[in-house]
Amino acid sequence: TWRDTLGGNTTLGGGDLYVGRYSGGNYFPGSVADLSVWSTALSPAEVNALYNQGSGIAGKPLDITGFADLDGWWRMGDGPGDSAAPGGEIFDQSPNGNDLLAINTAAGDIVTESPGEAFWNILSLGTDGVDEFVDVGNDASFSGVDQRFSAAVWFKTTQAGTADIFGKWGGALARDWVIFLSGGQIQGYMGATAGPAFASTVGLYNDGTWHLAVMSWDGT
């Protein structure tokens, strides 16, 4: 599990919220499950609860139904009506109705394989690293600009290069935040007028097993 706290910068805006790429490419080959965006800076204890259900069950996603400060939550197949078929959607399980539109995916991209298999989360979405991704649009509630903010994503990949997992990142003129992989390291980036905030793991997480990445921002 990787968590990083970013602070002390003001972001420059942002493009659409994407899963599996950013507006210029960097497609992600792998699987994702249980993504969430929060209007608070999650504490280490709260991150641990996301990872182990708060009860020591390591690697089991937490049921966050009804949690405060939850701006968006996508179960990537386990939500009622979720579909990766052409024209399909991944439905927001928070009260906010920010549904993800599946782009270039197929119904078979939702599979029975996830970090919480046979427990809480059963399904996950796979993307091919070529042209498959999902898009929720450009909603201000998903920005990290001058506010407390966190993003979390379960992922699995063997990608060795650079690939964007989850973020609101429209390129050089529309930078907000992104969680991505580079050379197997999980990296978090927040664009800023005074210079970007950036963090990276030392270890590698492209080993083909499930990992949880969480990035939090204190808004100061």
Residue frames as a rotation matrix with the C-alpha (Angstrom) as fourth column:
THR 1
0.580 0.815 0.000 0.00
0.815 -0.580 0.000 0.00
0.000 0.000 -1.000 0.00
TRP 2
-0.596 -0.766 0.239 1.30
0.774 -0.628 -0.084 3.43
0.214 0.135 0.967 -0.95
ARG 3
0.661 0.733 -0.163 0.13
0.751 -0.643 0.151 6.69
0.006 -0.222 -0.975 0.57
ASP 4
-0.554 -0.824 0.120 1.61
0.810 -0.567 -0.152 10.12
0.193 0.012 0.981 0.05
THR 5
0.464 0.646 -0.605 0.64
0.743 -0.656 -0.131 13.51
-0.482 -0.389 -0.785 1.43
LEU 6
-0.386 -0.514 0.766 1.12
0.838 -0.542 0.059 16.49
0.385 0.665 0.640 -0.86
GLY 7
0.581 0.607 -0.542 0.80
0.770 -0.627 0.123 20.06
-0.265 -0.488 -0.831 0.36
GLY 8
0.007 -0.617 -0.787 1.99
0.381 -0.726 0.573 23.63
-0.925 -0.303 0.230 -0.01
ASN 9
-0.941 -0.334 0.061 1.08
0.174 -0.321 0.931 24.32
-0.292 0.886 0.360 -3.65
THR 10
-0.002 0.936 -0.352 -1.80
-0.389 -0.325 -0.862 25.71
-0.921 0.135 0.365 -5.71
THR 11
-0.341 -0.111 0.934 -2.83
0.611 0.728 0.310 23.67
-0.714 0.676 -0.181 -8.73
LEU 12
-0.871 -0.187 -0.453 -3.45
-0.189 -0.724 0.663 25.01
-0.452 0.663 0.596 -12.22
GLY 13
-0.084 0.890 -0.448 -6.83
-0.987 -0.135 -0.083 23.53
-0.135 0.435 0.890 -13.06
GLY 14
-0.605 -0.185 0.775 -7.38
-0.214 0.975 0.066 20.17
-0.767 -0.126 -0.629 -14.72
GLY 15
-0.673 0.381 -0.634 -8.91
-0.647 0.112 0.754 18.23
0.359 0.918 0.171 -17.57
ASP 16
0.429 0.852 -0.299 -11.37
-0.621 0.519 0.587 15.36
0.656 -0.066 0.752 -17.47
LEU 17
0.011 -0.329 0.944 -11.09
-0.850 0.495 0.182 12.72
-0.527 -0.804 -0.274 -14.76
TYR 18
0.301 -0.009 -0.954 -9.71
-0.760 0.602 -0.245 9.64
0.576 0.798 0.174 -16.51
VAL 19
0.420 -0.276 0.865 -9.07
-0.484 0.738 0.471 6.05
-0.767 -0.617 0.176 -15.51
GLY 20
0.505 -0.267 0.821 -6.45
0.527 0.848 -0.048 4.29
-0.684 0.457 0.569 -17.62
ARG 21
-0.069 -0.590 0.804 -4.83
0.951 -0.282 -0.126 7.26
0.301 0.756 0.581 -19.37
TYR 22
-0.211 0.147 -0.966 -4.51
0.330 -0.920 -0.212 11.06
-0.920 -0.364 0.146 -19.48
SER 23
0.642 0.650 -0.407 -5.62
-0.135 -0.427 -0.894 13.35
-0.755 0.629 -0.186 -22.31
GLY 24
0.314 -0.604 -0.733 -2.35
-0.938 -0.316 -0.142 12.85
-0.146 0.732 -0.666 -24.21
GLY 25
0.249 -0.208 -0.946 -2.00
-0.437 0.847 -0.301 9.07
0.864 0.489 0.120 -23.85
ASN 26
-0.683 -0.607 0.407 0.04
-0.666 0.287 -0.689 7.03
0.301 -0.741 -0.600 -21.33
TYR 27
0.345 0.889 -0.301 -2.52
-0.689 0.458 0.561 4.22
0.637 0.014 0.771 -21.49
PHE 28
-0.266 -0.353 0.897 -2.55
-0.932 0.333 -0.145 1.79
-0.248 -0.874 -0.417 -18.57
PRO 29
-0.042 0.235 -0.971 -2.34
-0.488 0.843 0.225 -1.98
0.872 0.483 0.079 -19.25
GLY 30
-0.954 -0.263 -0.145 -3.73
-0.004 0.493 -0.870 -3.75
0.300 -0.830 -0.471 -16.23
SER 31
-0.095 0.941 -0.324 -6.72
0.677 0.300 0.672 -3.98
0.730 -0.155 -0.666 -13.90
VAL 32
-0.854 -0.082 0.513 -8.38
-0.258 -0.790 -0.556 -1.46
0.451 -0.608 0.653 -11.59
ALA 33
-0.073 0.842 -0.534 -11.00
0.674 0.437 0.596 -1.78
0.736 -0.316 -0.599 -8.83
ASP 34
0.513 0.423 -0.747 -12.63
0.859 -0.261 0.441 0.36
-0.008 -0.868 -0.497 -6.16
LEU 35
-0.571 -0.630 0.527 -11.60
0.639 -0.744 -0.196 3.90
0.515 0.225 0.827 -7.14
SER 36
0.474 0.748 -0.465 -12.61
0.880 -0.392 0.266 6.85
0.017 -0.535 -0.845 -4.97
VAL 37
-0.471 -0.498 0.729 -12.21
0.399 -0.857 -0.327 10.63
0.787 0.137 0.602 -4.70
TRP 38
0.195 0.450 -0.872 -12.68
0.977 -0.015 0.211 12.47
0.082 -0.893 -0.442 -1.41
SER 39
0.376 -0.036 0.926 -13.04
0.115 -0.990 -0.086 16.12
0.919 0.139 -0.368 -0.35
THR 40
0.900 -0.228 0.372 -10.79
-0.416 -0.196 0.888 15.52
-0.129 -0.954 -0.271 2.66
ALA 41
-0.045 -0.957 -0.287 -7.17
-0.794 0.208 -0.572 14.60
0.607 0.202 -0.769 3.30
LEU 42
0.805 0.390 -0.448 -7.41
-0.113 0.841 0.528 10.99
0.583 -0.375 0.721 4.47
SER 43
0.403 -0.637 0.656 -5.33
-0.902 -0.158 0.401 10.18
-0.152 -0.754 -0.639 7.56
PRO 44
-0.615 -0.686 -0.390 -2.96
-0.715 0.693 -0.091 7.20
0.333 0.223 -0.916 7.79
ALA 45
-0.748 0.393 0.535 -5.55
-0.172 0.664 -0.728 5.38
-0.641 -0.636 -0.429 9.91
GLU 46
0.315 0.915 -0.252 -8.26
-0.494 -0.069 -0.867 6.00
-0.811 0.397 0.430 7.31
VAL 47
0.096 -0.376 -0.922 -5.97
-0.968 0.182 -0.175 4.76
0.234 0.909 -0.346 4.54
ASN 48
-0.887 -0.436 0.153 -5.23
-0.462 0.840 -0.284 1.61
-0.005 -0.323 -0.947 6.53
ALA 49
-0.284 0.872 0.398 -8.98
-0.211 0.348 -0.913 1.06
-0.935 -0.343 0.085 6.88
LEU 50
0.453 0.400 -0.797 -9.37
-0.840 -0.110 -0.532 1.31
-0.300 0.910 0.287 3.10
TYR 51
-0.274 -0.711 -0.648 -6.68
-0.856 0.487 -0.173 -1.34
0.438 0.507 -0.742 2.73
ASN 52
-0.877 -0.213 -0.431 -7.69
-0.034 0.922 -0.386 -3.84
0.479 -0.324 -0.816 5.40
GLN 53
0.001 0.996 -0.093 -11.32
0.272 0.090 0.958 -3.03
0.962 -0.026 -0.270 6.25
GLY 54
0.027 -0.041 0.999 -10.14
-0.750 -0.661 -0.006 -1.63
0.660 -0.749 -0.049 9.57
SER 55
0.759 0.350 0.549 -9.97
-0.636 0.581 0.509 -5.14
-0.141 -0.735 0.663 10.99
GLY 56
-0.043 -0.922 0.385 -6.58
-0.658 0.316 0.683 -6.45
-0.752 -0.224 -0.620 9.93
ILE 57
0.479 0.224 0.849 -7.79
0.431 0.783 -0.449 -8.27
-0.765 0.581 0.278 6.79
ALA 58
-0.295 -0.727 -0.620 -4.94
-0.165 -0.601 0.782 -7.12
-0.941 0.333 0.057 4.56
GLY 59
-0.966 -0.213 -0.147 -5.74
-0.153 0.011 0.988 -6.40
-0.209 0.977 -0.043 0.94
LYS 60
-0.418 0.895 0.159 -9.53
0.908 0.414 0.057 -6.34
-0.015 0.168 -0.986 1.26
PRO 61
-0.746 0.141 0.651 -11.29
0.114 -0.936 0.333 -3.17
0.656 0.323 0.682 0.02
LEU 62
-0.855 0.409 -0.319 -13.58
0.285 -0.144 -0.948 -1.44
-0.434 -0.901 0.006 2.49
ASP 63
-0.088 0.908 0.410 -17.32
0.928 -0.075 0.365 -0.91
0.363 0.412 -0.836 1.98
ILE 64
-0.891 -0.339 -0.303 -17.43
0.425 -0.857 -0.290 2.91
-0.162 -0.387 0.908 2.10
THR 65
-0.233 0.905 0.357 -21.18
0.628 -0.140 0.766 3.27
0.743 0.402 -0.535 1.53
GLY 66
0.723 0.689 -0.037 -22.43
0.509 -0.496 0.704 6.40
0.467 -0.528 -0.709 3.29
PHE 67
-0.048 -0.812 -0.581 -18.99
0.974 -0.167 0.153 7.70
-0.222 -0.559 0.799 4.28
ALA 68
0.751 0.260 -0.607 -18.66
0.247 -0.963 -0.106 11.48
-0.612 -0.070 -0.787 4.69
ASP 69
0.225 -0.677 -0.701 -16.62
-0.559 -0.679 0.476 13.58
-0.798 0.284 -0.531 2.22
LEU 70
-0.408 -0.308 0.859 -16.93
0.430 0.765 0.479 10.96
-0.805 0.565 -0.180 -0.54
ASP 71
-0.188 0.281 -0.941 -17.20
-0.616 -0.780 -0.109 12.78
-0.765 0.560 0.320 -3.89
GLY 72
0.370 0.300 -0.879 -17.02
-0.893 0.377 -0.247 9.75
0.257 0.876 0.407 -6.18
TRP 73
-0.311 -0.421 0.852 -16.74
-0.622 0.768 0.152 5.97
-0.718 -0.483 -0.501 -5.83
TRP 74
0.368 0.349 -0.862 -16.56
-0.911 0.322 -0.259 3.49
0.187 0.880 0.436 -8.69
ARG 75
0.309 -0.174 0.935 -16.47
-0.540 0.777 0.323 -0.27
-0.782 -0.605 0.146 -8.03
MET 76
-0.341 -0.584 -0.736 -15.46
-0.918 0.037 0.396 -1.08
-0.204 0.811 -0.549 -11.62
GLY 77
-0.652 0.196 -0.732 -17.96
-0.324 0.801 0.503 -3.86
0.685 0.566 -0.459 -12.23
ASP 78
-0.783 0.313 -0.537 -19.58
0.600 0.608 -0.520 -4.51
0.164 -0.730 -0.664 -8.86
GLY 79
-0.778 0.537 -0.325 -21.89
-0.305 -0.776 -0.551 -1.50
-0.548 -0.330 0.768 -9.01
PRO 80
-0.013 0.857 0.515 -25.48
0.452 0.464 -0.762 -2.21
-0.892 0.223 -0.394 -10.12
GLY 81
0.885 0.466 0.003 -25.65
0.177 -0.329 -0.928 -1.75
-0.431 0.821 -0.373 -13.90
ASP 82
0.120 -0.917 -0.381 -21.89
-0.542 -0.382 0.749 -1.44
-0.832 0.117 -0.542 -14.43
SER 83
0.764 0.102 0.637 -20.94
0.426 0.662 -0.617 -2.32
-0.485 0.742 0.462 -18.02
ALA 84
-0.196 -0.877 -0.439 -17.82
-0.155 -0.415 0.897 -2.02
-0.968 0.243 -0.055 -20.15
ALA 85
-0.031 0.277 0.960 -19.73
0.891 0.443 -0.100 -2.90
-0.453 0.852 -0.261 -23.35
PRO 86
-0.783 -0.249 0.569 -19.79
0.539 -0.728 0.424 -0.21
0.308 0.639 0.705 -26.08
GLY 87
-0.212 0.691 0.691 -21.75
-0.153 -0.722 0.675 2.72
0.965 0.037 0.259 -24.69
GLY 88
0.359 0.353 -0.864 -21.63
0.683 0.531 0.501 1.24
0.635 -0.771 -0.050 -21.20
GLU 89
0.256 -0.218 0.942 -21.09
-0.503 -0.862 -0.063 3.10
0.825 -0.458 -0.331 -17.94
ILE 90
-0.422 -0.354 -0.835 -19.47
0.663 0.508 -0.551 2.49
0.618 -0.786 0.020 -14.57
PHE 91
0.411 0.797 0.443 -21.90
0.275 -0.571 0.773 3.98
0.869 -0.196 -0.454 -12.07
ASP 92
-0.546 -0.548 0.634 -20.88
-0.345 -0.543 -0.766 6.28
0.764 -0.637 0.107 -9.22
GLN 93
-0.060 0.483 -0.874 -21.72
0.654 0.680 0.331 4.60
0.754 -0.552 -0.356 -5.90
SER 94
-0.885 -0.096 -0.455 -21.53
0.401 -0.651 -0.644 7.90
-0.234 -0.753 0.615 -4.01
PRO 95
0.045 0.984 -0.171 -24.70
0.666 -0.157 -0.730 10.06
-0.745 -0.081 -0.662 -3.90
ASN 96
-0.175 -0.234 -0.956 -23.27
-0.176 -0.948 0.264 12.41
-0.969 0.214 0.125 -6.55
GLY 97
0.666 0.634 0.392 -24.09
0.216 0.339 -0.916 10.58
-0.714 0.695 0.089 -9.77
ASN 98
0.289 -0.650 -0.703 -20.75
-0.863 -0.494 0.102 11.13
-0.414 0.578 -0.704 -11.54
ASP 99
0.733 0.119 0.670 -20.83
0.033 0.977 -0.209 8.06
-0.680 0.175 0.712 -13.78
LEU 100
-0.325 -0.927 -0.186 -17.85
-0.380 -0.051 0.923 6.90
-0.866 0.371 -0.336 -15.84
LEU 101
0.747 0.493 -0.446 -18.22
-0.583 0.165 -0.795 6.41
-0.319 0.854 0.411 -19.59
ALA 102
0.197 -0.662 0.724 -16.39
0.207 0.749 0.629 3.35
-0.958 0.026 0.285 -20.94
ILE 103
0.551 -0.116 -0.826 -14.36
-0.741 -0.522 -0.421 4.16
-0.383 0.845 -0.374 -24.07
ASN 104
0.079 -0.504 -0.860 -13.20
-0.861 0.401 -0.313 1.45
0.503 0.765 -0.402 -26.52
THR 105
-0.689 -0.289 0.665 -13.81
-0.645 0.664 -0.379 -1.26
-0.332 -0.690 -0.644 -23.93
ALA 106
-0.386 0.556 -0.736 -15.78
-0.397 0.620 0.677 -4.51
0.832 0.554 -0.019 -24.26
ALA 107
0.598 0.733 0.323 -18.19
-0.625 0.174 0.761 -6.35
0.502 -0.657 0.562 -21.99
GLY 108
0.763 -0.322 -0.561 -15.54
0.406 0.914 0.028 -8.99
0.503 -0.249 0.828 -21.32
ASP 109
-0.195 -0.875 0.442 -13.17
0.042 -0.458 -0.888 -6.39
0.980 -0.154 0.126 -19.82
ILE 110
0.054 0.258 0.965 -15.06
-0.972 -0.208 0.110 -6.67
0.229 -0.944 0.239 -16.52
VAL 111
-0.072 -0.232 -0.970 -13.80
-0.179 0.960 -0.216 -9.89
0.981 0.158 -0.110 -14.96
THR 112
0.930 0.367 -0.006 -14.12
-0.100 0.269 0.958 -11.86
0.354 -0.891 0.286 -11.72
GLU 113
0.149 -0.922 -0.357 -10.78
0.898 0.277 -0.342 -10.88
0.415 -0.270 0.869 -10.29
SER 114
0.464 0.030 0.885 -10.19
-0.168 -0.978 0.122 -8.22
0.870 -0.205 -0.449 -7.67
PRO 115
-0.592 -0.760 0.268 -8.34
-0.392 -0.019 -0.920 -7.58
0.704 -0.649 -0.287 -4.41
GLY 116
-0.541 0.441 0.716 -11.45
-0.777 0.061 -0.626 -8.54
-0.320 -0.895 0.310 -2.44
GLU 117
-0.384 0.411 -0.827 -12.50
-0.587 0.582 0.562 -11.60
0.713 0.701 0.018 -4.43
ALA 118
-0.113 0.498 -0.860 -15.10
0.428 0.805 0.411 -13.70
0.897 -0.322 -0.304 -2.59
PHE 119
-0.569 -0.049 -0.821 -15.32
0.812 -0.191 -0.552 -11.05
-0.129 -0.980 0.148 0.13
TRP 120
-0.029 0.571 -0.820 -16.40
0.220 -0.797 -0.563 -7.51
-0.975 -0.197 -0.102 -0.74
ASN 121
0.234 0.052 -0.971 -15.31
-0.825 -0.519 -0.226 -6.47
-0.515 0.853 -0.078 -4.22
ILE 122
0.358 -0.009 0.934 -15.58
0.171 0.984 -0.056 -9.37
-0.918 0.180 0.354 -6.67
LEU 123
0.666 0.014 0.746 -15.11
0.741 0.099 -0.664 -7.75
-0.083 0.995 0.055 -10.10
SER 124
-0.045 -0.669 -0.742 -12.52
0.171 -0.737 0.654 -5.46
-0.984 -0.098 0.147 -11.68
LEU 125
0.941 0.308 -0.142 -12.02
-0.050 -0.289 -0.956 -3.69
-0.336 0.906 -0.257 -15.01
GLY 126
0.033 -0.946 0.323 -9.10
0.613 0.274 0.741 -4.51
-0.789 0.174 0.589 -17.28
THR 127
0.835 0.132 -0.535 -7.71
-0.298 -0.708 -0.640 -2.05
-0.463 0.694 -0.551 -19.83
ASP 128
0.847 -0.378 0.375 -5.38
0.519 0.741 -0.427 -2.99
-0.116 0.556 0.823 -22.68
GLY 129
0.110 -0.855 -0.506 -2.83
0.367 -0.439 0.820 -0.16
-0.924 -0.276 0.265 -22.58
VAL 130
-0.642 -0.295 0.708 -3.62
0.751 -0.053 0.659 0.70
-0.157 0.954 0.256 -26.21
ASP 131
-0.789 0.390 0.474 -6.88
-0.053 -0.812 0.581 2.65
0.612 0.433 0.662 -26.43
GLU 132
0.116 0.874 -0.472 -9.19
0.574 0.328 0.750 1.53
0.811 -0.358 -0.464 -23.60
PHE 133
-0.944 -0.327 -0.045 -10.08
0.220 -0.522 -0.824 3.91
0.246 -0.788 0.564 -20.76
VAL 134
0.089 0.980 -0.180 -13.01
0.964 -0.040 0.261 5.42
0.249 -0.197 -0.948 -18.86
ASP 135
-0.806 -0.283 0.521 -13.93
0.292 -0.954 -0.067 9.11
0.516 0.098 0.851 -18.58
VAL 136
-0.177 0.759 -0.626 -16.08
0.965 0.009 -0.261 10.93
-0.192 -0.651 -0.735 -16.01
GLY 137
0.484 0.340 0.806 -15.73
0.599 -0.800 -0.022 14.43
0.637 0.494 -0.591 -17.50
ASN 138
-0.603 -0.745 0.286 -14.43
0.397 -0.591 -0.702 17.64
0.692 -0.310 0.652 -15.96
ASP 139
0.575 0.809 -0.122 -16.22
0.435 -0.176 0.883 18.08
0.693 -0.561 -0.453 -12.64
ALA 140
0.114 -0.557 0.823 -14.92
-0.475 -0.758 -0.447 20.70
0.873 -0.340 -0.351 -10.21
SER 141
0.772 0.240 0.589 -15.58
-0.635 0.247 0.732 18.40
0.030 -0.939 0.343 -7.23
PHE 142
0.880 -0.473 0.048 -12.70
0.473 0.881 0.019 16.19
-0.051 0.006 0.999 -8.40
SER 143
0.434 -0.744 0.508 -10.13
0.030 -0.552 -0.834 18.98
0.900 0.377 -0.217 -8.37
GLY 144
0.211 -0.453 -0.866 -7.41
0.961 0.258 0.100 19.32
0.178 -0.853 0.490 -5.75
VAL 145
-0.285 -0.375 0.882 -7.31
0.384 -0.888 -0.253 23.12
0.878 0.267 0.397 -6.17
ASP 146
-0.675 -0.115 0.729 -7.01
-0.425 -0.747 -0.512 24.86
0.603 -0.655 0.455 -2.80
GLN 147
0.367 0.828 0.423 -9.02
-0.881 0.165 0.443 22.26
0.297 -0.535 0.791 -0.93
ARG 148
-0.339 -0.415 0.844 -8.59
-0.698 0.712 0.069 19.12
-0.630 -0.566 -0.531 1.11
PHE 149
0.498 0.399 -0.770 -8.54
-0.860 0.343 -0.378 16.18
0.113 0.850 0.514 -1.25
SER 150
-0.347 -0.626 0.698 -7.70
-0.519 0.748 0.413 12.48
-0.781 -0.219 -0.584 -1.58
ALA 151
0.390 0.418 -0.820 -7.81
-0.896 0.379 -0.233 9.88
0.214 0.825 0.523 -4.35
ALA 152
-0.232 -0.404 0.885 -7.53
-0.606 0.772 0.194 6.10
-0.761 -0.491 -0.424 -4.00
VAL 153
0.467 0.359 -0.808 -7.26
-0.863 0.385 -0.327 3.25
0.194 0.850 0.489 -6.49
TRP 154
0.268 -0.349 0.898 -6.66
-0.205 0.890 0.407 -0.50
-0.941 -0.293 0.167 -6.36
PHE 155
0.593 -0.110 -0.798 -4.60
-0.806 -0.085 -0.586 -1.65
-0.004 0.990 -0.139 -9.34
LYS 156
0.359 -0.529 0.769 -2.65
0.069 0.837 0.543 -4.58
-0.931 -0.142 0.337 -10.76
THR 157
0.915 -0.106 -0.388 -0.17
-0.402 -0.223 -0.888 -4.51
0.008 0.969 -0.247 -13.67
THR 158
0.448 -0.862 0.237 3.16
0.679 0.501 0.537 -5.72
-0.582 -0.080 0.810 -15.04
GLN 159
0.897 -0.031 0.441 3.74
0.316 -0.653 -0.688 -2.47
0.309 0.757 -0.576 -16.95
ALA 160
0.157 -0.935 -0.319 7.42
0.964 0.074 0.257 -1.48
-0.217 -0.347 0.912 -17.06
GLY 161
-0.568 -0.373 0.734 7.06
0.628 -0.773 0.093 1.93
0.532 0.513 0.673 -18.70
THR 162
-0.957 0.256 -0.138 4.98
-0.122 -0.783 -0.610 5.01
-0.264 -0.567 0.780 -17.87
ALA 163
-0.522 0.853 0.004 1.21
0.465 0.281 0.839 4.66
0.715 0.440 -0.543 -17.56
ASP 164
-0.747 0.353 0.564 -1.46
-0.594 -0.736 -0.325 6.82
0.300 -0.578 0.759 -15.94
ILE 165
-0.846 0.445 -0.295 -3.79
0.516 0.823 -0.237 4.91
0.137 -0.353 -0.926 -13.62
PHE 166
0.248 0.935 -0.253 -6.17
0.960 -0.203 0.192 7.56
0.128 -0.291 -0.948 -12.29
GLY 167
-0.546 -0.502 -0.671 -6.19
0.647 -0.761 0.043 11.34
-0.532 -0.411 0.741 -12.49
LYS 168
0.742 0.669 -0.042 -7.56
0.554 -0.647 -0.524 14.70
-0.378 0.366 -0.851 -13.55
TRP 169
-0.094 -0.948 -0.305 -4.72
0.148 -0.316 0.937 15.61
-0.985 0.043 0.170 -15.81
GLY 170
0.823 0.535 0.191 -5.16
0.291 -0.108 -0.950 17.42
-0.488 0.838 -0.245 -19.12
GLY 171
0.349 -0.769 0.536 -1.50
0.859 0.034 -0.510 18.01
0.374 0.638 0.673 -19.97
ALA 172
-0.566 -0.816 -0.121 0.77
0.791 -0.495 -0.360 21.04
0.234 -0.300 0.925 -19.55
LEU 173
-0.805 0.264 0.532 -2.01
-0.185 -0.963 0.197 23.67
0.564 0.060 0.824 -19.67
ALA 174
0.258 0.943 0.208 -4.58
-0.669 0.020 0.743 21.83
0.697 -0.331 0.636 -17.55
ARG 175
-0.512 -0.596 -0.619 -2.70
0.043 0.702 -0.711 20.24
0.858 -0.391 -0.334 -14.69
ASP 176
0.480 0.592 0.648 -4.41
-0.712 -0.170 0.682 19.06
0.513 -0.788 0.339 -11.56
TRP 177
-0.029 -0.490 0.871 -3.43
-0.851 0.469 0.236 15.64
-0.524 -0.735 -0.430 -10.12
VAL 178
0.513 0.182 -0.839 -2.55
-0.652 0.718 -0.243 12.13
0.558 0.672 0.487 -11.24
ILE 179
0.273 -0.447 0.852 -1.50
-0.561 0.645 0.518 8.76
-0.782 -0.619 -0.075 -9.80
PHE 180
0.769 -0.057 -0.636 0.69
-0.590 0.319 -0.742 6.92
0.245 0.946 0.212 -12.31
LEU 181
0.723 -0.585 0.368 3.40
0.282 0.737 0.615 4.31
-0.631 -0.340 0.697 -12.73
SER 182
0.724 -0.604 -0.335 6.89
-0.631 -0.383 -0.674 4.92
0.279 0.699 -0.659 -14.07
GLY 183
-0.245 -0.870 -0.427 9.38
-0.584 0.484 -0.652 2.07
0.774 0.090 -0.627 -14.21
GLY 184
-0.155 0.283 -0.946 7.25
0.494 0.852 0.174 0.16
0.856 -0.440 -0.272 -11.72
GLN 185
-0.883 -0.163 -0.440 7.24
0.466 -0.416 -0.781 2.96
-0.055 -0.895 0.443 -9.12
ILE 186
0.283 0.959 0.026 3.95
0.949 -0.283 0.139 4.53
0.141 -0.015 -0.990 -8.01
GLN 187
-0.829 -0.560 -0.001 4.18
0.558 -0.826 -0.081 8.28
0.045 -0.068 0.997 -8.48
GLY 188
0.327 0.908 -0.260 1.90
0.907 -0.380 -0.184 11.14
-0.266 -0.175 -0.948 -7.52
TYR 189
-0.760 -0.559 0.331 2.00
0.643 -0.718 0.266 14.52
0.089 0.416 0.905 -9.22
MET 190
0.395 0.833 -0.387 0.17
0.816 -0.512 -0.269 17.75
-0.422 -0.210 -0.882 -8.46
GLY 191
-0.136 -0.421 0.897 0.69
0.808 -0.571 -0.146 20.66
0.574 0.705 0.417 -10.88
ALA 192
0.405 0.217 -0.888 1.28
0.810 -0.535 0.240 24.03
-0.423 -0.817 -0.392 -9.21
THR 193
0.931 -0.023 0.364 1.89
0.174 -0.849 -0.499 27.67
0.320 0.528 -0.787 -10.06
ALA 194
0.614 -0.729 0.301 4.95
-0.776 -0.489 0.399 27.74
-0.144 -0.479 -0.866 -7.80
GLY 195
-0.511 -0.758 -0.405 6.25
-0.804 0.588 -0.087 24.43
0.304 0.281 -0.910 -9.09
PRO 196
0.252 0.720 -0.646 4.82
-0.453 0.678 0.579 20.92
0.855 0.147 0.498 -9.00
ALA 197
0.039 -0.158 0.987 4.43
-0.930 0.354 0.094 18.71
-0.364 -0.922 -0.133 -5.97
PHE 198
0.328 -0.064 -0.942 5.74
-0.625 0.733 -0.268 15.23
0.708 0.677 0.200 -6.71
ALA 199
0.048 -0.338 0.940 6.30
-0.875 0.439 0.203 11.99
-0.482 -0.832 -0.274 -4.79
SER 200
0.228 -0.056 -0.972 7.46
-0.688 0.697 -0.202 8.51
0.689 0.715 0.120 -5.71
THR 201
0.947 0.030 0.319 7.80
-0.242 0.718 0.652 5.14
-0.209 -0.695 0.688 -4.05
VAL 202
-0.112 -0.994 0.001 11.20
-0.911 0.104 0.399 3.53
-0.397 0.044 -0.917 -3.68
GLY 203
-0.504 -0.030 0.863 9.85
-0.015 1.000 0.026 0.03
-0.864 0.000 -0.504 -4.22
LEU 204
-0.872 0.184 -0.454 8.31
-0.466 -0.024 0.885 -1.38
0.151 0.983 0.106 -7.41
TYR 205
-0.397 0.836 0.378 4.62
-0.327 0.256 -0.910 -2.23
-0.857 -0.485 0.172 -7.78
ASN 206
0.151 0.404 -0.902 4.39
-0.988 0.049 -0.143 -3.74
-0.013 0.913 0.407 -11.26
ASP 207
-0.777 -0.556 0.296 4.60
-0.596 0.800 -0.061 -7.31
-0.203 -0.224 -0.953 -9.98
GLY 208
-0.601 0.590 -0.540 1.21
-0.252 0.501 0.828 -8.47
0.759 0.634 -0.152 -11.23
THR 209
-0.466 0.490 -0.736 -0.44
0.855 0.463 -0.234 -8.44
0.226 -0.739 -0.635 -7.80
TRP 210
0.451 0.782 0.431 -3.01
0.597 -0.623 0.505 -6.07
0.663 0.029 -0.748 -6.32
HIS 211
-0.662 -0.611 -0.434 -1.92
0.746 -0.481 -0.461 -2.83
0.072 -0.629 0.774 -4.63
LEU 212
0.590 0.800 -0.112 -3.71
0.808 -0.581 0.102 0.17
0.016 -0.150 -0.989 -3.18
ALA 213
-0.635 -0.726 0.264 -2.40
0.716 -0.681 -0.154 3.67
0.292 0.091 0.952 -3.99
VAL 214
0.555 0.781 -0.284 -3.75
0.831 -0.514 0.211 6.69
0.018 -0.353 -0.935 -2.10
MET 215
-0.592 -0.682 0.429 -2.76
0.652 -0.719 -0.243 10.33
0.474 0.136 0.870 -2.59
SER 216
0.436 0.744 -0.506 -3.92
0.899 -0.384 0.209 13.01
-0.039 -0.546 -0.837 -0.15
TRP 217
-0.459 -0.446 0.769 -3.65
0.551 -0.821 -0.147 16.80
0.697 0.356 0.622 -0.32
ASP 218
-0.349 0.295 -0.890 -4.18
0.904 -0.143 -0.402 19.11
-0.246 -0.945 -0.217 2.64
GLY 219
0.454 0.652 0.607 -5.09
0.830 -0.557 -0.023 22.17
0.323 0.515 -0.794 0.55
THR 220
0.878 -0.155 -0.452 -2.55
0.142 -0.819 0.556 24.49
-0.457 -0.552 -0.697 2.18
